Amino acid sequence: MTTLSQEDVGTRIRELGEWFQNMELGGVWTAPHHFLGDYPAIKWANFRDAVPADLTGKTVLEIGCNAGFYSFEMKRRGAARVLGIDSDSGYLAQARFAAEVSGLEVEFREMDVYDVARLQERFDVVLFMGVLYHLRHPLLALDLIHEHVARDLMIFQSMQRGSKEVARLQADYPFAETAVFGEPGYPAMYFVEERYSGDPTNWWIPNRACAEAMLRSAGFEIVAHPEEEVYLCRRRSSRG
Ligand SMILES: C[S@@+](CC[C@H](N)C(=O)[O-])C[C@H]1O[C@@H](n2cnc3c(N)ncnc32)[C@H](O)[C@@H]1O
């Protein structure tokens, strides 16, 4: 726990730049004017009961941890070791400060999702929340997570756009079959060439069928869908 006064915490929060995650640190909120409201707490409230309440002895990797909100929640559930990685050093500085103020022992490391093989470790729980659509190579990232770091449970979230339908598809279609691609429930991803919501790091946004198909294709079985954008998955030993 920090010995900083509330005023000093506020000063440090401001010095650490703009926060994406709203958290209360020593009586000060980090992002009280977030465009999504009290985020990610409002998201977490919708699926927290689907996540094992007791993570005693478990290892956790959070990819794209930002300021550490979900890493801290995993630690509060008793995880033995929590590692948060993110490609943005500014967010990691926020995460380290949040850990210091909260007194929670979480390790944060600057690392790109494409480099997870370098960790040379598998984790009982992997969180991969809100990152997929920020990637130019989203399926590669899921493949790498499956191949190198996931052992059992993955908690996944992606922004979704387009149809919420999921079509029942055959395993194969003849070349002359073209209509199926026009079905709203066919897996599809939207490519954002410039920016979406003012953000040039939004690249690929899947519809629901696509998010689910990509998870399966990368070797993850969907075991729960507690919130529109959130999936709990188990790693299968082989890909789909
Ligand atoms: C929308 S935020 C989501 C943060 C948090 N996971 C959540 O759900 O609240 C996306 C995060 O992914 C990180 N990120 C983007 N591309 C990444 C990459 N290639 N490797 C690791 N982290 C990445 C960003 O820096 C940012 O912290």
The ligand as an SDF file (V2000), in Angstrom:
LIG
                    3D

 27 29  0  0  0  0  0  0  0  0999 V2000
   -8.5560   -1.3120  -25.7740 C   0  0  0  0  0  0  0  0  0  0  0  0
   -7.1540   -1.5280  -24.7290 S   0  0  0  0  0  0  0  0  0  0  0  0
   -7.7410   -2.8930  -23.7410 C   0  0  0  0  0  0  0  0  0  0  0  0
   -7.1010   -2.9010  -22.4030 C   0  0  0  0  0  0  0  0  0  0  0  0
   -7.5910   -3.9980  -21.4500 C   0  0  0  0  0  0  0  0  0  0  0  0
   -7.1780   -5.3050  -21.9080 N   0  0  0  0  0  0  0  0  0  0  0  0
   -9.0760   -3.9180  -21.2850 C   0  0  0  0  0  0  0  0  0  0  0  0
   -9.7960   -4.7990  -21.7950 O   0  0  0  0  0  0  0  0  0  0  0  0
   -9.5510   -2.9870  -20.6400 O   0  0  0  0  0  0  0  0  0  0  0  0
   -5.9630   -2.3130  -25.7770 C   0  0  0  0  0  0  0  0  0  0  0  0
   -4.6370   -2.5800  -25.1080 C   0  0  0  0  0  0  0  0  0  0  0  0
   -3.8790   -3.4530  -25.9390 O   0  0  0  0  0  0  0  0  0  0  0  0
   -2.5660   -2.9800  -26.0430 C   0  0  0  0  0  0  0  0  0  0  0  0
   -2.0030   -3.4870  -27.3020 N   0  0  0  0  0  0  0  0  0  0  0  0
   -2.3170   -3.0840  -28.5580 C   0  0  0  0  0  0  0  0  0  0  0  0
   -1.6030   -3.7670  -29.4480 N   0  0  0  0  0  0  0  0  0  0  0  0
   -0.8190   -4.6260  -28.7440 C   0  0  0  0  0  0  0  0  0  0  0  0
    0.1440   -5.5870  -29.1080 C   0  0  0  0  0  0  0  0  0  0  0  0
    0.4590   -5.7830  -30.3880 N   0  0  0  0  0  0  0  0  0  0  0  0
    0.7460   -6.3050  -28.1450 N   0  0  0  0  0  0  0  0  0  0  0  0
    0.4500   -6.0800  -26.8330 C   0  0  0  0  0  0  0  0  0  0  0  0
   -0.4530   -5.1680  -26.4260 N   0  0  0  0  0  0  0  0  0  0  0  0
   -1.0870   -4.4580  -27.3670 C   0  0  0  0  0  0  0  0  0  0  0  0
   -2.7150   -1.4650  -25.9940 C   0  0  0  0  0  0  0  0  0  0  0  0
   -1.5050   -0.8140  -25.6480 O   0  0  0  0  0  0  0  0  0  0  0  0
   -3.7900   -1.3170  -24.9570 C   0  0  0  0  0  0  0  0  0  0  0  0
   -3.2710   -1.2640  -23.6520 O   0  0  0  0  0  0  0  0  0  0  0  0
  1  2  1  0
  2  3  1  0
  2 10  1  0
  3  4  1  0
  4  5  1  0
  5  6  1  0
  5  7  1  0
  7  8  2  0
  7  9  1  0
 10 11  1  0
 11 12  1  0
 11 26  1  0
 12 13  1  0
 13 14  1  0
 13 24  1  0
 14 15  1  0
 14 23  1  0
 15 16  2  0
 16 17  1  0
 17 18  1  0
 17 23  2  0
 18 19  1  0
 18 20  2  0
 20 21  1  0
 21 22  2  0
 22 23  1  0
 24 25  1  0
 24 26  1  0
 26 27  1  0
M  CHG  2   2   1   9  -1
M  END
$$$$
